[in-house]
């Protein structure tokens, strides 16, 4: 059965994020507000804690896809990780992240479009992290499936043979994520997230799934 795509949204457009991060830069410069953490800090912290406790070395190459204000990378830097790169297709997001991360010089940032640019220039990574970027790609009003498939190819190419890809989504279920990535990757772990019960069914507000190469 063919995958069902998400209903398109302005959250899937670069224009939306350019405007959003331009506003967050103004707020940071004016009030010291570092901006929102998508899906909330609790969701981000669960993944950060898992990365810290999963046994990888602190000098492993880590990349955050769609890094936004750099929150995840800053928290990993505080935990002793030293080889950190954040990419985002919005220059405004990178400018914000660089300002917010000024006390963490080991974090590097780069304007990069994961569905268009050549990932060979980035090299390989032992940990690839995504919180919300795959969601935004799926919300794109212009050929979302084509862009999702390109994203999966690019992530697979960047991943070390023994590396891990960690993705958090609020739009796709664990089952859907596993199906989307199953051709290139295999499931390593599902990171438990708070569940709710409604109408006799149990569900999660977000799904956090860890993959490795086949």
Secondary structure as GFF3:
##gff-version 3
##sequence-region A 1 214
A	DSSP	three_ten_helix	10	12	.	.	.	ID=ss1
A	DSSP	alpha_helix	14	31	.	.	.	ID=ss2
A	DSSP	alpha_helix	41	53	.	.	.	ID=ss3
A	DSSP	beta_strand	62	65	.	.	.	ID=ss4
A	DSSP	alpha_helix	71	78	.	.	.	ID=ss5
A	DSSP	beta_strand	84	88	.	.	.	ID=ss6
A	DSSP	alpha_helix	91	100	.	.	.	ID=ss7
A	DSSP	beta_strand	107	111	.	.	.	ID=ss8
A	DSSP	three_ten_helix	119	121	.	.	.	ID=ss9
A	DSSP	beta_strand	125	131	.	.	.	ID=ss10
A	DSSP	alpha_helix	133	138	.	.	.	ID=ss11
A	DSSP	alpha_helix	144	158	.	.	.	ID=ss12
A	DSSP	beta_strand	159	169	.	.	.	ID=ss13
A	DSSP	alpha_helix	174	181	.	.	.	ID=ss14
A	DSSP	beta_strand	185	191	.	.	.	ID=ss15
A	DSSP	beta_strand	195	198	.	.	.	ID=ss16
A	DSSP	beta_strand	201	204	.	.	.	ID=ss17
A	DSSP	beta_strand	207	213	.	.	.	ID=ss18
###
